[in-house]
């Protein structure tokens, strides 16, 4: 995963030097008053953020490869410009969607910034988090707003999240809940749970968030034994565990009759729908290329539910019980 992140950073740094970029307004990060080490980490994390589109878009990865080959072979300038324009169009669309959507709260914005500027390499070296934890895992402001919108539309009171990271998505959900609502979120890393707790508590909605630490399966099984039920579920954790998490929730009737499950990374950087030779990803990354495809097919074949897969960022699947999905004639 680290090799992949490094390659993404290289792609990103190259893209940031584009001279023909239009509508592309990258976020400005203040560096005054921070240490040299933190400034260095900031630059790395900025690169990670800027590379998120590359991470999830096989089309963009192929365009990058085409661009490299064209430059290496001294392709005509008009061909290079057309490739550059295609890349700019992809970034411009994503930037426009974020710009025109309702802005996140100040605390959500602060969580995004804190996640991007956190000294992750140091934290990884100290063994406090897994080696692949990085800012690119953050759901981000746009998806956070999408989560908040869906939570409000579903009139949820109790929500469940599997995979906390730094609390962006948990707080996005909490902001849409009533004053007596609750988000129960599961996080395997005590370090991340502590960091997220500090960040979400800057919001008056932070009190709605309950953080459980430990493996997601253990947390879910404990809640299942207690008979806990949820109106809204967001799954965004380790991909090999998705089927297991889903089965525990559905088999133990943890989803309320008109509840909704939202699953992140359903397209999994193209690995859900493309053969390995079309992915433009290293073999190390594609060793688990089957897991989300298997999950998607498992849900598709589950007669209890109906689902829709949306191409938002890395793919978002919305799942509901069939009786909640179908109307009456």
C-alpha positions as CSV (number, residue, x, y, z in Angstrom):
1,X,0.0,0.0,0.0
2,X,2.9,2.4,0.8
3,X,4.3,1.8,-2.7
4,X,0.9,2.7,-4.1
5,X,0.6,5.8,-2.1
6,X,4.1,6.9,-3.2
7,X,3.2,6.4,-6.8
8,X,0.0,8.4,-6.3
9,X,2.0,11.2,-4.8
10,X,4.2,11.2,-7.8
11,X,1.2,11.4,-10.1
12,X,-0.2,14.2,-8.0
13,X,2.9,16.3,-7.9
14,X,3.0,16.0,-11.7
15,X,-0.6,17.0,-12.0
16,X,-0.1,20.0,-9.7
17,X,2.3,21.4,-12.3
18,X,-0.3,21.5,-15.1
19,X,-0.1,24.7,-17.1
20,X,-3.4,24.3,-18.9
21,X,-5.6,23.6,-15.9
22,X,-8.9,25.3,-15.9
23,X,-11.5,25.7,-13.1
24,X,-9.0,23.8,-10.9
25,X,-8.8,25.5,-7.5
26,X,-6.8,23.4,-5.1
27,X,-7.2,24.2,-1.4
28,X,-4.7,26.6,0.0
29,X,-2.9,25.3,3.1
30,X,-1.3,27.9,5.5
31,X,2.2,26.9,6.5
32,X,3.3,30.0,8.5
33,X,4.1,29.1,12.1
34,X,4.5,25.4,11.7
35,X,7.7,23.4,12.1
36,X,9.8,22.2,9.2
37,X,8.9,18.6,9.8
38,X,5.2,19.4,10.0
39,X,5.5,21.4,6.8
40,X,7.2,18.5,5.1
41,X,4.3,16.2,6.3
42,X,1.9,18.8,5.1
43,X,3.3,18.7,1.6
44,X,3.1,14.9,1.6
45,X,-0.5,14.9,2.8
46,X,-1.5,17.6,0.3
47,X,-0.2,15.3,-2.4
48,X,-2.2,12.4,-0.9
49,X,-5.4,14.5,-1.0
50,X,-4.8,15.7,-4.6
51,X,-4.2,12.1,-5.7
52,X,-7.6,10.8,-4.5
53,X,-9.2,11.2,-7.9
54,X,-6.2,9.3,-9.4
55,X,-6.7,6.6,-6.8
56,X,-10.3,5.9,-7.6
57,X,-10.3,6.6,-11.4
58,X,-8.8,4.0,-13.7
59,X,-9.6,6.4,-16.6
60,X,-7.4,9.0,-15.1
61,X,-4.6,6.4,-14.4
62,X,-4.7,5.4,-18.1
63,X,-4.5,9.0,-19.1
64,X,-1.5,9.6,-16.9
65,X,0.2,6.6,-18.5
66,X,-0.7,7.9,-22.0
67,X,0.6,11.3,-21.0
68,X,4.0,9.8,-19.9
69,X,4.3,7.7,-23.0
70,X,3.4,10.7,-25.3
71,X,6.0,12.9,-23.6
72,X,8.7,10.1,-23.8
73,X,8.0,9.7,-27.5
74,X,7.9,13.4,-28.3
75,X,4.3,13.3,-29.4
76,X,2.9,16.4,-31.1
77,X,2.0,19.3,-28.9
78,X,-1.6,19.3,-29.8
79,X,-1.9,15.6,-28.7
80,X,-0.3,16.5,-25.4
81,X,-2.7,19.4,-25.0
82,X,-5.7,17.1,-25.6
83,X,-4.5,14.6,-23.1
84,X,-3.9,17.4,-20.6
85,X,-7.4,18.7,-21.3
86,X,-9.0,15.3,-20.6
87,X,-7.2,15.2,-17.3
88,X,-8.3,18.7,-16.4
89,X,-11.9,17.9,-17.3
90,X,-11.9,15.0,-14.8
91,X,-10.5,17.2,-12.0
92,X,-12.7,20.2,-12.9
93,X,-15.9,18.1,-12.6
94,X,-14.9,16.8,-9.2
95,X,-13.8,20.2,-8.0
96,X,-17.1,21.8,-9.3
97,X,-19.2,19.2,-7.5
98,X,-17.5,20.0,-4.2
99,X,-17.6,23.8,-4.8
100,X,-21.3,23.9,-5.7
101,X,-22.4,21.6,-2.8
102,X,-23.3,23.0,0.6
103,X,-20.0,23.6,2.5
104,X,-19.1,21.4,5.5
105,X,-19.3,22.7,9.0
106,X,-16.2,24.4,10.4
107,X,-15.5,21.4,12.6
108,X,-15.7,19.0,9.6
109,X,-13.4,21.3,7.7
110,X,-11.0,21.3,10.6
111,X,-11.1,17.5,10.8
112,X,-10.2,17.4,7.1
113,X,-7.3,19.8,7.6
114,X,-6.1,18.1,10.7
115,X,-6.1,14.7,8.9
116,X,-4.2,16.1,6.0
117,X,-1.6,17.8,8.2
118,X,-1.2,15.0,10.7
119,X,2.3,13.4,11.0
120,X,1.2,10.1,9.7
121,X,4.6,8.8,8.7
122,X,5.8,9.3,12.3
123,X,2.7,7.6,13.7
124,X,3.1,4.7,11.3
125,X,6.8,4.3,12.2
126,X,5.9,4.3,15.9
127,X,3.5,1.4,15.3
128,X,0.4,3.4,16.5
129,X,-1.6,2.7,13.4
130,X,-1.4,0.2,10.5
131,X,1.1,0.9,7.8
132,X,-1.4,1.9,5.2
133,X,-3.3,4.5,7.2
134,X,-3.1,7.8,5.2
135,X,-5.2,10.9,4.5
136,X,-6.5,9.4,1.2
137,X,-8.7,7.1,3.4
138,X,-10.7,10.2,4.6
139,X,-14.2,10.3,3.2
140,X,-13.8,14.1,2.8
141,X,-16.1,17.1,2.7
142,X,-18.2,16.2,-0.4
143,X,-18.9,12.6,0.7
144,X,-19.5,13.9,4.2
145,X,-22.1,16.2,2.9
146,X,-23.7,13.3,1.0
147,X,-23.7,11.2,4.2
148,X,-25.3,14.1,6.1
149,X,-28.0,14.5,3.4
150,X,-28.9,10.8,3.3
151,X,-29.0,10.6,7.1
152,X,-31.4,13.5,7.2
153,X,-33.5,12.1,4.4
154,X,-33.8,8.7,6.2
155,X,-35.0,10.4,9.4
156,X,-32.5,8.3,11.3
157,X,-32.1,8.4,15.0
158,X,-29.5,5.7,15.6
159,X,-26.6,5.2,13.2
160,X,-23.8,2.7,13.0
161,X,-20.4,3.3,11.4
162,X,-17.7,0.7,10.8
163,X,-14.4,2.4,10.3
164,X,-13.9,5.7,12.1
165,X,-10.4,7.1,11.0
166,X,-10.5,10.7,12.3
167,X,-14.2,11.2,12.6
168,X,-15.2,13.1,9.5
169,X,-18.0,10.7,8.4
170,X,-19.1,10.0,12.0
171,X,-19.6,13.7,12.6
172,X,-21.2,14.3,9.2
173,X,-23.8,11.7,10.2
174,X,-24.2,13.1,13.8
175,X,-24.9,16.6,12.4
176,X,-28.1,15.3,10.7
177,X,-29.4,13.4,13.8
178,X,-31.9,14.8,16.3
179,X,-30.6,16.0,19.7
180,X,-31.2,12.6,21.3
181,X,-29.7,10.7,18.3
182,X,-26.6,8.5,18.5
183,X,-23.8,7.3,16.2
184,X,-22.0,4.2,17.3
185,X,-18.7,3.9,15.5
186,X,-16.2,1.0,15.5
187,X,-12.5,1.6,15.2
188,X,-9.8,-1.0,15.6
189,X,-7.0,1.6,16.4
190,X,-7.0,3.1,19.9
191,X,-4.8,5.9,18.6
192,X,-7.3,6.8,15.9
193,X,-10.2,6.5,18.3
194,X,-8.5,9.0,20.7
195,X,-7.6,11.4,17.9
196,X,-11.1,11.3,16.5
197,X,-12.6,11.8,20.0
198,X,-10.6,15.0,20.4
199,X,-11.6,16.3,17.0
200,X,-15.3,15.6,17.0
201,X,-15.7,17.0,20.6
202,X,-15.1,20.5,19.1
203,X,-18.6,20.2,17.8
204,X,-21.8,20.3,19.8
205,X,-22.8,17.2,17.9
206,X,-19.8,15.3,19.2
207,X,-21.7,14.2,22.2
208,X,-23.9,12.0,19.9
209,X,-20.9,9.9,18.9
210,X,-20.0,6.8,20.9
211,X,-16.7,5.2,19.9
212,X,-16.1,1.5,20.4
213,X,-12.5,0.2,20.0
214,X,-11.6,-3.2,18.7
215,X,-12.0,-5.4,15.6
216,X,-15.2,-4.5,13.8
217,X,-16.5,-8.1,14.0
218,X,-16.2,-8.2,17.8
219,X,-17.9,-4.8,18.2
220,X,-20.8,-5.9,15.9
221,X,-21.2,-9.3,17.6
222,X,-21.4,-7.6,21.0
223,X,-24.0,-5.1,19.8
224,X,-26.0,-8.0,18.1
225,X,-26.1,-9.9,21.4
226,X,-27.4,-6.7,23.1
227,X,-30.2,-6.5,20.4
228,X,-29.1,-3.1,19.2
229,X,-30.7,-1.8,16.0
230,X,-29.8,1.0,13.7
231,X,-31.7,3.2,11.2
232,X,-28.5,4.1,9.2
233,X,-25.3,2.1,8.7
234,X,-22.1,3.3,7.0
235,X,-19.5,0.7,6.2
236,X,-16.0,2.0,5.4
237,X,-13.4,-0.2,6.9
238,X,-11.1,-3.1,5.8
239,X,-12.5,-4.4,2.5
240,X,-12.0,-8.1,3.2
241,X,-14.3,-7.7,6.2
242,X,-17.2,-6.2,4.3
243,X,-19.2,-9.4,3.8
244,X,-18.7,-10.4,7.4
245,X,-19.9,-7.1,8.7
246,X,-22.9,-7.1,6.4
247,X,-23.9,-10.7,7.4
248,X,-23.7,-9.9,11.1
249,X,-25.9,-6.8,10.6
250,X,-28.5,-8.5,8.4
251,X,-28.5,-12.0,10.0
252,X,-29.0,-10.5,13.5
253,X,-31.7,-8.1,12.3
254,X,-29.7,-5.0,13.4
255,X,-31.1,-2.9,10.6
256,X,-34.5,-1.4,11.4
257,X,-37.4,-2.2,9.0
258,X,-36.9,1.0,6.9
259,X,-33.2,1.4,7.6
260,X,-30.4,2.1,5.1
261,X,-26.9,0.7,4.7
262,X,-24.4,2.8,2.8
263,X,-21.2,1.0,1.6
264,X,-18.1,3.0,0.6
265,X,-15.5,2.0,-2.0
266,X,-17.9,-0.3,-3.8
267,X,-16.0,0.3,-7.1
268,X,-12.6,-0.1,-5.4
269,X,-10.5,1.9,-7.8
270,X,-12.0,0.0,-10.7
271,X,-11.1,-3.4,-9.3
272,X,-14.8,-4.3,-8.9
273,X,-15.4,-4.2,-12.7
274,X,-12.1,-4.3,-14.6
275,X,-9.6,-7.1,-15.2
276,X,-6.3,-6.7,-13.5
277,X,-4.4,-5.8,-16.8
278,X,-6.7,-2.8,-17.3
279,X,-6.2,-1.3,-13.8
280,X,-2.9,0.5,-14.1
281,X,-2.2,-0.6,-10.5
282,X,0.7,-2.5,-9.1
283,X,0.3,-6.3,-8.5
284,X,0.8,-5.7,-4.8
285,X,-2.3,-3.6,-4.6
286,X,-4.5,-5.9,-6.8
287,X,-3.9,-9.0,-4.7
288,X,-7.2,-8.1,-3.0
289,X,-8.9,-7.0,-6.2
290,X,-11.7,-9.5,-5.9
291,X,-13.0,-8.6,-2.4
292,X,-15.3,-5.8,-3.3
293,X,-16.6,-7.6,-6.4
294,X,-17.4,-10.5,-4.2
295,X,-19.2,-8.2,-1.8
296,X,-21.2,-6.5,-4.5
297,X,-22.3,-9.9,-5.9
298,X,-23.2,-11.2,-2.5
299,X,-25.5,-8.2,-1.9
300,X,-26.9,-8.6,-5.4
301,X,-27.8,-12.2,-4.7
302,X,-29.3,-11.4,-1.3
303,X,-33.1,-11.8,-1.7
304,X,-33.7,-9.7,1.4
305,X,-32.5,-6.4,-0.1
306,X,-32.5,-4.1,-3.0
307,X,-29.5,-1.9,-3.8
308,X,-28.1,0.8,-6.1
309,X,-24.5,1.4,-6.9
310,X,-23.6,5.0,-7.5
311,X,-20.3,6.2,-9.2
312,X,-19.5,8.8,-6.5
313,X,-15.8,9.0,-5.8
314,X,-14.8,5.3,-5.3
315,X,-18.4,4.0,-5.6
316,X,-21.2,4.2,-3.0
317,X,-23.7,1.4,-2.7
318,X,-27.1,2.1,-1.0
319,X,-28.9,-1.0,0.4
320,X,-32.4,-1.2,1.8
321,X,-34.7,-4.1,2.7
322,X,-37.0,-5.0,-0.2
323,X,-40.1,-4.1,1.7
324,X,-38.6,-0.6,2.4
325,X,-37.6,-0.2,-1.2
326,X,-40.8,-1.2,-3.0
327,X,-44.0,0.9,-2.8
328,X,-47.5,-0.4,-2.8
329,X,-49.9,-0.3,-5.8
